[in-house]
Amino acid sequence: MSAPERIPPRSVTTAELLAKGELKVRGRIREASNAVLFCSVTYEGREASCVYKPVAGERPLWDFPDGNLAQREVAAYEVSEATGWGLVPTTVLRDGPYGEGMCQLWIEAATDEGGPELLALVDAEEPEAGWKAIGFADVGEGKTALLVHADDERLRRLAVLDAVINNADRKGGHLLPADGGRLYGIDHGVTFNAENKLRTLLWGWAGESLTPESIEVLQGLREALRDRAGLAGKLAELITAVELDATRARVEALLEAGKHPEPSGEWPAIPWPPV
């Protein structure tokens, strides 16, 4: 008699781990304006570190009256996944020790030596080759310096994502370089507003033509946002119908213009503090 076939153990996905695993709070990230808890999560033999942001720990925002920050964080992840760029760490909505909240995979900062800088202050009027100007910053004693960001394809993709999700708070501290050359964006609680609220450090490509890759991705998003069984259905459970329609409109506007958006001039275009 032949030996019975061994069935290999099922591989637990990161989303399953975060959604179904046992959360244990290990500490609190006190620099954050809302409750941000550092946790471990364990499920079917797999363990990881994660961030848990309970809805109960959110401070209400007058200009984001609908839904909550946790839902918007998950919505940003879903759009990121639909682009194929993987710019947002795996994020789910789940119940936890302090009620419902978002749970996001913890990404360790890059340990690669000699990795490219993403932001810099330079004593110059114009950026050097390989850099894009953001604007002049007060550095004290009546002096200013030019704030620049790298002319980096990873940042450019993130600028497109931010334009789609209407990110009102893309700071330098929300850029997370990881090992292997990956770059993630985090902290997407103030996104998807129906009104134009784009505030970001990534204005270096403002008014420039979108890359062919970005146009192809936006065309794919346009279709995905029509799919009620796919992305559109997922977002409908996380943001309002008005906000979903506004997201579709932003994608259409980007495709029609074929360019990166420019500051509206109606409010400060750069978040404060910028890092």
N, C-alpha and C positions, 0 to 999 in steps of 0.2 A: 504494500500500500504506500502510495506516495505521501510525502509530508504535506500537511495543509499549507496553502498559500498564505504567506505573511502579508498582511495589509499594512503598508507603512503608515505611521501616525499622521494625522491630518495637520497640515501647517496652519497655524493661527495667524490671520492677517493682523496688521497693525490696527486697523479700524475695529476689528473684533476685540482685540486686546483692550483697547481704550473704552469701548462701549460696554463690554461685559465683565471686565476684570475687577478684582477687588482693589478699591482705592484705599491707600493709607497715606494720611497727611504726614509729611516729613518736616515741613517748615513753611514759612510765609515770606514772600518777596515784598518787603516793606516799601521799596521805592515806588511801587505802583500806586496809582490813584484809586483803584478799586481793589477788592480782595482778590489776591492771586496766591494760590497755594501750590507749593512744590510737593508732589506726591510720587509714590511708587504704585504701579498697577501690575497685578498678577492674574494670569488666566491660562489654564491648561498647560502649565509648565513653562510658560513664557513670562518674562518680567521686563519692565521698562520704567523709565522715569517720565513724568508728565507734569503738565500744568493744569490745575483745576481752578476755574473761575466761576464760583457759584453766583447765580442771579441775585441771591439775597445780599451779596456783598457789593452790588453795583450802585453807583450814585446816579440818580435820575438826571437826564439831560433834557432841557426844555425844548431843544430843536430836534430831538430824536424821541418823540413821545410814544411811538408805537413799537411793540416788541421789546427786545432787550439786547444788550451787547453780546451776550452769549450766542443768540441766534444769528446775529450778524457775523460773528467770527466763523461759525460753521458755514454760513452762506458764502463767505469769501473763500473758504477752503473748497467748496463745491465748484465754484467758478474757476478757481485755479486748476483743479483737476480736469475740468472740461477743456481748458486750454492745452493740456498736455505738457505744460511747462513745470508742473510740480513746485510752485513757488511758495506754497504755504504748507507747513507741517500738518500731518494727518490730524484732523479735528473732528470731534463728535459732540453731540448733545446727549447728556445722560444724567441720571440721578446720582448723587454723591453724598458724602457725609453731611453736607450742609444744604441739601436739596439739589434741584436741577441746576445744571451749569454746563459750561463747555469744558471739554477735556482735550488737551492738545499734546502731542508727542514732544518731549523735551529734546531739543537739539543742542548738542555740545558745541561750543565755539571752536572754530578751526584751530588746529595745532600746526598746520602747515607753515613752515618758516618761509619768509620771502613772498608770501601771497600779496596780490595787488591791493593797494589802498583803494578805498571806495570814496572817502571824503577827505578834504584837506582845506586848510586856510593858507593862502599864499599872499605874499607882499608883491602884488602885481595888479595891473589894470585889466589884463586879459589872461585867460587860461593858456597854459602850454598845450602842446599837442598831446592828445590822449585824455584831455580833461574837458569838462563842460562847466560853464559859469552858472552859478545859482544866484549870487548877489553879494553885496558888500555887507560885512558884519562889523559891529562895534567891538573892538578888542580892548577898550579901556584907554584912558589918558588921551582921549580925543583922537585916537587912531582907528583906522578901519583896515580890514583885510578882505581879500576876495575869497568867498566860500565857493568851492568847486566840488564836483563829483566826477568820478571816473567815466570815461566814454566806454562803458562796459556793457556788452550785450545782455548780461544777466540783469543789470539795472534797467536797461531799456525795456526788456520784457516786463519787469515789475512796474514800470511807468505805464505801460499799456494796461496791465491788470488794474492798476489804481484808477485809471480813467474809466474803466468799465464799471468797477464797483463803487466809484465816487468816494474814494478814500479821503477823509477830512483830516488825517493825522499821520502822514508818512514822514516820520522823523528818522534821523540817523540811527538812533538807538533801536529802531524797529527793523534794521537790516542785520541779518544774522548769517555771516559767512560760515560755512561748515566744511569739514574735511572733504577732500575729493573735488574741490572747486565748486561745490554747490553753494547757492545763495538762497536764503529763505527770507520772506517777509512775515513779521508777526504783529500782533495787536491790531486787529481789524474790527474793533467794536463800534467805531463811528464810520460806518460805510452804508451804502445803498440809500441814502436820503434821496427823496424825489427831487429836491432842489440841488442845483450845482454847488457843491461844497468842497471841491477838490483843493486840498492843501497838501503840499509835498515839497521835499527837497529836490525831487527829480524833474526839474524844469529844463534841464540842459538841452533837450530835443524839442522844446516848444516850437511849434510852427514848422518843424521839419517833416518831410514825408515819412510815412510809416514804412517799415521794411516789408518786402514781399512776404516774409514769414508771418509778420504780425497781421497783415491783411488776410492771409489764409486762415490764421487762427480766429480772427474776428468773424470771418465768414462761417466758420464752424460753430462759433458761439451763437451766431444769429439763428442757425438751424436748431441748435440745442435748446435755445430759449423758447422755441416753438413746440418742443417735445414735452407734452404733459406727462409722459411716462418716464421721462429722463430728467434732465437738469431743471426744466421749467416746473415740473412737479415737486422736485426737492426744494426749490427756492420758494414755491408757494406755501410751504409749511414753515418757512423761516422768516420771510419778509412779507409786507402787505402787497396786495394786488397793484396798488398805485406804484409802489417801489419796484415791483417786477416789471411793470410797463415802462417805467423810467429807465431801468437797466437795458431793456430792449432798445429804447430810443437812443441811449448813449452809444450802443454798439452801431446802430444805423448811422448816427451822426459821425462817428469815427470813420466808418467805411465811406460815407459820402464825401467827407472832407479829404480823406486819404492822408491826414496829417496828425501829429501829436497835438493835443489841445494846448491852448495858451491861457495864462491867467486872465480871469474875467475883469480884474480891476475894481471889483465891487467890494472886496474885503482882502485882508492880508493873504497872500498866496502861499506863504511859507509858515508852517506851524511854529509855535513858540512853547517851550524852547525848541530849537531845531534839532537837538540831539537827545 
